[in-house]
Amino acid sequence: MKTLLVYDSTFGNTEKVAQAVATGLPGSVSVFRVGQVSSSDLGGLDLLVLGSPTVGGRPTPPMQRFVDGIPGSVAAGVRVAAFDTRITMKFARMFGYAAPRMVEALSRKGSRTAIAPEGFIVRGRSGPLANGELERAAEWGRKAAL
């Protein structure tokens, strides 16, 4: 199984989750920060995993540009999974979260959802991650590959 995991991280929490997710993924897994990969690197994938902090209910601008830049011809048929890091403030739910938006954008281009989008909890704006989130991330990665 060939998997590409692309993430963005502001305070390092999403990077930690990305690394934990990668430990749960079988086969060949490449992990890159969003600026280190282009849509041309997506050929021949079995699974594309995206991770971003939630910023105003959306992925970070670099991650959004990456997702928007993936051609439909490349996205079509690729299994995709997405996660985000988020805080648990009541008003945050009003705006939504990054992971579902990334999956939705790629689904419109013909990608298939491998697993429901997931959010991992950060305590406060800059962290740290809530207890148990890295273990939960590794398990989510394992399930995404099934």
The 8 nearest C-alpha neighbors of each residue, nearest first, counted from 0:
[[1, 26, 45, 27, 2, 25, 46, 44],
 [0, 2, 27, 45, 44, 28, 26, 46],
 [3, 1, 46, 28, 47, 45, 44, 27],
 [2, 4, 29, 47, 28, 30, 48, 5],
 [3, 5, 48, 30, 49, 47, 29, 31],
 [6, 4, 49, 31, 33, 32, 30, 48],
 [7, 5, 50, 32, 33, 49, 51, 31],
 [6, 8, 51, 33, 32, 50, 62, 13],
 [7, 9, 13, 11, 14, 10, 52, 51],
 [8, 10, 11, 7, 52, 12, 13, 125],
 [9, 11, 125, 12, 8, 126, 13, 14],
 [12, 10, 14, 8, 13, 9, 15, 125],
 [13, 11, 15, 14, 10, 16, 128, 8],
 [14, 12, 16, 8, 15, 11, 84, 17],
 [13, 15, 17, 11, 12, 16, 8, 18],
 [16, 14, 12, 18, 13, 17, 19, 11],
 [15, 17, 13, 19, 14, 18, 133, 20],
 [18, 16, 14, 20, 19, 15, 13, 21],
 [17, 19, 21, 15, 16, 20, 14, 22],
 [18, 20, 137, 16, 22, 21, 17, 133],
 [21, 19, 137, 140, 136, 17, 23, 22],
 [20, 22, 18, 24, 23, 19, 17, 140],
 [23, 21, 19, 20, 24, 137, 18, 140],
 [22, 24, 141, 137, 140, 21, 20, 138],
 [23, 25, 141, 21, 140, 22, 144, 20],
 [26, 24, 23, 27, 0, 144, 28, 141],
 [27, 25, 0, 1, 28, 24, 2, 144],
 [26, 28, 1, 0, 2, 29, 25, 24],
 [29, 27, 2, 3, 1, 26, 30, 21],
 [28, 30, 3, 4, 2, 31, 27, 1],
 [31, 29, 4, 5, 3, 28, 32, 21],
 [32, 30, 5, 35, 33, 4, 6, 36],
 [31, 33, 6, 35, 7, 5, 34, 30],
 [32, 34, 6, 35, 5, 7, 36, 31],
 [35, 33, 32, 36, 61, 37, 31, 7],
 [36, 34, 33, 32, 31, 37, 5, 30],
 [37, 35, 34, 33, 40, 31, 38, 32],
 [38, 36, 39, 40, 35, 65, 41, 34],
 [37, 39, 69, 40, 41, 68, 36, 65],
 [38, 40, 37, 41, 42, 36, 73, 69],
 [41, 39, 38, 37, 42, 36, 3, 43],
 [42, 40, 39, 38, 44, 43, 73, 3],
 [41, 43, 44, 40, 39, 73, 38, 74],
 [44, 42, 41, 45, 1, 40, 77, 46],
 [45, 43, 1, 46, 42, 2, 41, 47],
 [44, 46, 1, 2, 0, 78, 77, 43],
 [47, 45, 2, 78, 44, 79, 77, 48],
 [46, 48, 79, 3, 2, 4, 78, 80],
 [49, 47, 4, 80, 81, 79, 3, 5],
 [48, 50, 81, 5, 6, 4, 80, 82],
 [51, 49, 6, 82, 83, 81, 5, 7],
 [52, 50, 83, 7, 58, 6, 53, 13],
 [51, 53, 84, 83, 58, 54, 13, 8],
 [52, 54, 97, 58, 57, 56, 96, 85],
 [55, 53, 57, 56, 58, 59, 52, 97],
 [54, 56, 57, 53, 94, 91, 95, 96],
 [57, 55, 96, 95, 94, 54, 53, 97],
 [56, 58, 97, 54, 53, 55, 96, 59],
 [59, 57, 97, 53, 51, 63, 62, 54],
 [58, 60, 62, 61, 54, 63, 51, 57],
 [59, 61, 63, 62, 64, 58, 57, 65],
 [62, 60, 64, 63, 59, 65, 33, 34],
 [63, 61, 65, 59, 64, 60, 58, 66],
 [62, 64, 60, 66, 65, 61, 58, 67],
 [65, 63, 67, 61, 62, 66, 68, 60],
 [66, 64, 62, 68, 63, 67, 61, 69],
 [67, 65, 63, 68, 69, 64, 62, 101],
 [66, 68, 64, 65, 69, 63, 104, 70],
 [69, 67, 65, 66, 64, 70, 38, 63],
 [68, 70, 38, 66, 67, 71, 74, 65],
 [71, 69, 72, 73, 68, 74, 38, 108],
 [70, 72, 108, 74, 73, 75, 69, 109],
 [71, 73, 70, 75, 74, 108, 109, 69],
 [74, 72, 71, 70, 75, 69, 42, 41],
 [75, 73, 71, 110, 77, 72, 108, 109],
 [76, 74, 109, 110, 72, 73, 77, 71],
 [75, 77, 110, 109, 111, 74, 78, 73],
 [78, 76, 110, 74, 75, 111, 79, 46],
 [77, 79, 111, 46, 113, 112, 110, 47],
 [78, 80, 47, 112, 113, 46, 48, 111],
 [81, 79, 48, 113, 114, 112, 49, 47],
 [82, 80, 49, 98, 116, 48, 50, 102],
 [83, 81, 117, 98, 50, 118, 116, 49],
 [84, 82, 118, 51, 52, 98, 50, 97],
 [83, 85, 52, 119, 118, 120, 13, 53],
 [86, 84, 120, 53, 121, 119, 83, 118],
 [85, 87, 121, 120, 88, 122, 123, 124],
 [88, 86, 89, 85, 120, 91, 121, 122],
 [87, 89, 91, 90, 86, 92, 85, 123],
 [88, 90, 91, 92, 87, 93, 86, 94],
 [89, 91, 93, 92, 88, 94, 87, 95],
 [90, 92, 93, 88, 89, 94, 95, 87],
 [91, 93, 95, 90, 94, 89, 96, 88],
 [94, 92, 91, 90, 95, 89, 56, 96],
 [93, 95, 56, 92, 91, 55, 96, 90],
 [96, 94, 56, 92, 93, 91, 97, 57],
 [95, 97, 56, 53, 57, 98, 99, 94],
 [96, 98, 57, 58, 53, 100, 99, 83],
 [99, 97, 82, 81, 83, 101, 116, 100],
 [100, 98, 102, 101, 116, 97, 103, 96],
 [99, 101, 103, 97, 98, 102, 104, 57],
 [102, 100, 104, 98, 103, 99, 97, 105],
 [103, 101, 99, 105, 104, 100, 106, 81],
 [102, 104, 106, 100, 101, 105, 99, 107],
 [105, 103, 101, 107, 102, 106, 100, 108],
 [106, 104, 108, 102, 107, 110, 103, 101],
 [105, 107, 110, 103, 109, 108, 104, 102],
 [106, 108, 105, 104, 109, 103, 110, 71],
 [109, 107, 71, 105, 106, 74, 110, 75],
 [110, 108, 75, 106, 107, 76, 74, 105],
 [111, 109, 106, 75, 76, 77, 74, 105],
 [112, 110, 78, 79, 77, 76, 106, 113],
 [111, 113, 79, 78, 114, 80, 110, 102],
 [112, 114, 78, 79, 80, 143, 111, 115],
 [115, 113, 143, 112, 80, 116, 142, 79],
 [114, 116, 117, 112, 113, 80, 81, 99],
 [117, 115, 81, 98, 82, 99, 80, 114],
 [118, 116, 82, 115, 83, 98, 81, 119],
 [117, 119, 83, 84, 82, 85, 120, 116],
 [120, 118, 84, 85, 132, 83, 121, 117],
 [119, 121, 85, 129, 86, 84, 128, 118],
 [122, 120, 128, 126, 86, 129, 85, 127],
 [123, 121, 126, 127, 128, 129, 86, 120],
 [124, 122, 126, 125, 121, 86, 127, 87],
 [123, 125, 126, 122, 86, 121, 85, 127],
 [126, 124, 123, 10, 127, 121, 122, 12],
 [127, 125, 122, 121, 123, 128, 124, 12],
 [126, 128, 122, 121, 129, 125, 12, 123],
 [127, 129, 121, 126, 122, 120, 12, 130],
 [130, 128, 121, 120, 122, 132, 131, 127],
 [129, 131, 132, 128, 133, 120, 127, 134],
 [130, 132, 134, 133, 135, 129, 128, 136],
 [131, 133, 135, 134, 130, 129, 136, 119],
 [134, 132, 136, 135, 131, 19, 16, 137],
 [133, 135, 137, 136, 131, 132, 138, 19],
 [134, 136, 132, 138, 133, 137, 139, 131],
 [137, 135, 133, 139, 20, 134, 138, 19],
 [136, 138, 20, 23, 19, 140, 134, 139],
 [137, 139, 141, 135, 140, 136, 23, 142],
 [140, 138, 136, 142, 141, 137, 143, 135],
 [141, 139, 20, 23, 143, 137, 138, 24],
 [140, 142, 23, 138, 24, 139, 143, 144],
 [141, 143, 139, 144, 145, 140, 138, 114],
 [144, 142, 140, 114, 141, 145, 113, 139],
 [143, 145, 142, 141, 24, 140, 25, 113],
 [144, 142, 143, 141, 113, 114, 140, 24]]
